[in-house]
């Protein structure tokens, strides 16, 4: 653990009933702070959901440990909760979170027709990335889920210039200016509803709602299995066909076979 961290401000009044809220003007990473809360809860036997927000992060990260640029003006937040869902439900969780983010953005004035979801866990506006999701979980001895931390970064005011997938901010893409605190309130509300559904309701309605917003569906795209920006060893092109019931991306290969993917990144295919 590294990075500058100041004292947290209590923002529980902005959260749904029974949910704790903390805001840092700067911290290492909201996911790290949320994991520390989970550790404190384990020691004290007090297990309650919480949101951690930061104005900026000194050690923000995305999937596969990639750095997440964290200047003030965007939303950087993590949600800690203690689920009752079984371990195999984890693969379906990113799609519920993605829909919650879409609903929060729409509630703040973003045109719903402009927003799409890119497998496995990105949100786009006009085909450029505005949000990413990083989900981390801890297991109990019996392999049940102990707790989950959902990290969310949303480019509200600015976006990185060197992102692997073309990025934008909500303001640049739509002209809509959203305060991070206002969006966090909306997101805490929409995510609470989706998490309840994720734990107790069938996946099919979520699957259909996500597919209705799926970026690149039915088109040939490039899929990269490697983690490095220049690593094409695991890269191939295929047509995006479907989202499976377990959260896998179903693609159609050139030879007509279907393939299910459980990890990787999707990019626009090269122009012919």
C-alpha positions in Angstrom: 0.0 0.0 0.0 1.4 3.4 -0.9 0.3 6.9 -1.7 -0.8 10.0 0.2 -4.0 9.8 2.3 -5.7 12.4 4.4 -8.4 12.2 7.1 -11.9 11.2 5.9 -15.0 13.3 6.0 -18.2 11.6 7.0 -20.8 11.8 4.2 -23.2 9.2 5.4 -26.1 11.7 5.1 -25.7 11.5 1.3 -26.1 7.7 1.4 -29.1 5.4 1.5 -30.3 4.5 5.0 -27.9 2.3 6.9 -25.0 2.8 4.5 -21.8 4.6 5.7 -20.1 7.2 3.5 -16.6 8.5 3.7 -14.9 11.1 1.5 -11.2 11.8 1.2 -9.8 14.9 -0.5 -6.9 12.6 -1.5 -6.2 9.0 -0.8 -4.1 6.2 -2.3 -7.1 4.3 -3.7 -10.7 4.1 -2.8 -10.6 0.3 -3.2 -7.7 0.1 -0.8 -9.6 2.3 1.7 -12.8 0.1 1.3 -10.7 -3.1 1.9 -9.3 -1.6 5.1 -12.9 -0.9 6.2 -13.7 -4.5 5.6 -10.7 -5.6 7.7 -11.8 -3.3 10.5 -15.3 -4.7 10.4 -13.9 -8.3 10.6 -12.0 -7.4 13.8 -14.9 -5.5 15.4 -17.7 -7.9 14.1 -19.5 -4.8 12.7 -20.4 -5.5 9.1 -22.2 -2.7 7.3 -22.1 -1.5 3.7 -20.1 1.7 2.9 -19.1 4.0 0.1 -15.6 5.6 -0.1 -15.1 8.6 -2.4 -12.0 10.5 -3.2 -11.6 13.9 -4.8 -8.3 12.6 -6.2 -6.3 9.4 -5.8 -2.5 9.0 -5.6 -2.5 5.3 -6.5 -5.7 4.7 -8.5 -5.8 1.6 -10.5 -8.1 -0.2 -13.0 -8.3 -3.8 -14.2 -5.1 -5.9 -14.3 -3.4 -3.3 -12.1 -3.4 -0.6 -14.8 -3.0 3.0 -13.4 -6.2 5.0 -13.3 -5.5 8.7 -13.8 -7.3 10.4 -10.9 -7.3 14.2 -11.1 -10.0 16.2 -9.3 -13.3 16.7 -11.1 -14.1 13.1 -11.8 -15.9 10.5 -9.6 -13.7 8.0 -7.9 -15.6 5.8 -5.5 -15.8 2.3 -4.1 -18.7 0.4 -2.5 -18.1 -2.2 0.2 -20.9 -4.7 0.8 -21.5 -8.1 2.2 -23.5 -10.3 -0.2 -25.6 -13.3 0.3 -25.2 -14.4 -3.3 -23.1 -17.6 -4.1 -19.6 -17.3 -5.5 -20.6 -18.3 -9.1 -22.8 -15.1 -9.2 -19.7 -12.9 -9.3 -19.3 -13.2 -13.0 -22.7 -11.7 -13.5 -22.1 -8.7 -11.2 -20.3 -6.3 -13.6 -23.4 -6.1 -15.8 -25.7 -5.1 -12.9 -23.1 -2.5 -11.9 -22.9 -1.2 -15.4 -26.6 -0.7 -15.7 -26.6 1.2 -12.3 -24.0 3.5 -13.7 -26.0 4.1 -16.8 -29.1 4.9 -14.8 -27.2 7.3 -12.5 -25.8 9.2 -15.6 -29.2 9.4 -17.2 -30.6 10.8 -13.9 -28.1 13.6 -14.1 -29.2 14.6 -17.6 -27.1 12.4 -20.0 -29.0 11.3 -23.1 -29.7 7.5 -22.6 -29.4 7.0 -26.4 -25.7 8.0 -26.2 -24.6 5.5 -23.6 -23.5 2.0 -24.3 -21.9 -0.8 -22.3 -18.7 -2.6 -23.4 -17.9 -6.0 -22.2 -16.8 -6.8 -19.6 -17.0 -3.6 -17.5 -16.8 -0.3 -19.4 -19.3 2.4 -20.0 -19.1 4.4 -23.3 -20.7 7.7 -24.5 -20.6 8.1 -28.3 -18.2 5.1 -28.6 -15.6 6.5 -26.2 -15.0 5.3 -22.6 -16.3 7.4 -19.7 -16.3 4.8 -16.9 -14.7 1.7 -15.7 -15.4 -0.9 -13.0 -13.0 -2.8 -10.8 -14.5 -5.6 -8.7 -12.5 -7.2 -5.9 -13.8 -9.9 -3.6 -12.6 -11.8 -0.5 -13.7 -15.4 0.3 -14.5 -17.1 3.6 -12.9 -20.3 4.6 -15.8 -22.3 3.1 -15.4 -20.5 -0.2 -18.5 -18.3 0.3 -18.1 -14.6 -0.5 -17.1 -12.6 2.6 -17.2 -9.2 1.1 -17.0 -7.4 -2.3 -15.5 -4.0 -3.2 -16.8 -2.4 -6.3 -14.5 0.3 -7.6 -16.0 2.8 -10.0 -14.2 5.6 -11.9 -16.2 8.0 -14.1 -14.7 10.7 -16.3 -16.9 13.6 -15.5 -14.7 16.6 -16.3 -11.7 15.2 -18.0 -10.2 12.0 -19.5 -6.7 10.6 -20.1 -5.1 11.1 -23.5 -3.2 7.9 -23.6 -5.9 5.3 -22.7 -5.8 1.9 -24.4 -9.4 2.4 -25.6 -10.4 5.9 -26.7 -11.7 7.9 -23.8 -13.7 11.0 -23.2 -15.4 12.9 -20.3 -19.1 13.4 -19.8 -18.7 17.1 -20.3 -16.7 16.8 -23.5 -19.1 14.2 -25.0 -22.4 15.6 -24.0 -22.0 19.2 -22.7 -23.5 18.1 -19.4 -21.6 19.2 -16.3 -22.1 16.9 -13.3 -20.7 17.3 -9.8 -19.1 14.1 -8.5 -21.1 14.4 -5.2 -24.4 14.6 -7.1 -23.6 11.6 -9.2 -22.5 9.6 -6.2 -25.9 10.1 -4.6 -27.6 8.8 -7.7 -25.2 5.9 -8.0 -25.6 4.9 -4.4 -29.3 4.7 -5.0 -29.3 2.9 -8.3 -26.6 0.4 -7.3 -28.5 -0.5 -4.1 -31.5 -1.5 -6.3 -29.3 -3.5 -8.7 -27.4 -5.3 -6.0 -30.6 -6.4 -4.4 -31.7 -7.8 -7.7 -28.3 -9.4 -8.4 -28.6 -11.4 -5.2 -32.3 -12.4 -5.4 -33.7 -12.2 -9.0 -33.0 -14.0 -12.2 -30.2 -12.7 -14.4 -32.2 -12.7 -17.6 -33.7 -9.2 -17.2 -30.2 -7.8 -16.5 -28.8 -9.7 -19.5 -31.4 -8.4 -21.8 -31.0 -4.8 -20.6 -27.3 -5.0 -20.9 -27.5 -6.5 -24.4 -29.8 -3.6 -25.5 -26.9 -1.3 -24.8 -24.0 -3.6 -25.8 -21.3 -1.8 -27.8 -20.2 -3.6 -30.9 -22.8 -6.4 -30.7 -23.2 -8.1 -34.1 -20.0 -6.5 -35.5 -16.5 -7.8 -36.0 -14.2 -6.6 -33.3 -10.7 -7.2 -32.0 -10.3 -9.2 -28.8 -7.1 -9.0 -26.8 -6.3 -11.5 -24.1 -2.9 -10.1 -23.2 -2.5 -7.4 -20.5 0.0 -5.1 -22.1 -1.0 -2.3 -24.4 1.3 -3.7 -27.1 0.8 -7.4 -26.5 -1.1 -8.9 -29.4 0.0 -12.5 -28.7 -3.6 -13.3 -27.6 -5.3 -11.0 -30.1 -7.8 -12.1 -32.7 -10.9 -10.8 -34.4 -14.4 -12.2 -34.1 -18.0 -11.1 -34.3 -19.6 -10.3 -31.0 -22.7 -12.5 -30.8 -24.3 -12.7 -27.3 -23.9 -12.4 -23.6 -24.1 -15.9 -22.0 -26.2 -16.6 -18.9 -23.0 -16.8 -16.8 -21.6 -13.5 -18.1 -19.3 -14.9 -20.8 -19.0 -13.0 -24.1 -20.1 -15.2 -26.9 -18.2 -14.6 -30.2 -18.4 -16.1 -33.6 -15.0 -17.1 -35.0 -14.1 -17.0 -38.7 -14.6 -20.7 -39.1 -18.2 -20.5 -37.8 -17.5 -21.8 -34.3 -18.7 -20.1 -31.2 -16.3 -19.3 -28.4 -17.1 -18.1 -24.9 -14.7 -15.6 -23.3 -14.4 -15.0 -19.6 -11.6 -12.5 -19.6 -10.1 -10.1 -22.1 -10.6 -6.7 -23.7 -12.6 -5.7 -26.8 -11.5 -3.0 -29.3 -12.7 -1.8 -32.6 -11.4 -4.0 -35.4 -8.9 -2.5 -37.8 -10.4 -1.0 -41.0 -10.3 -3.4 -43.9 
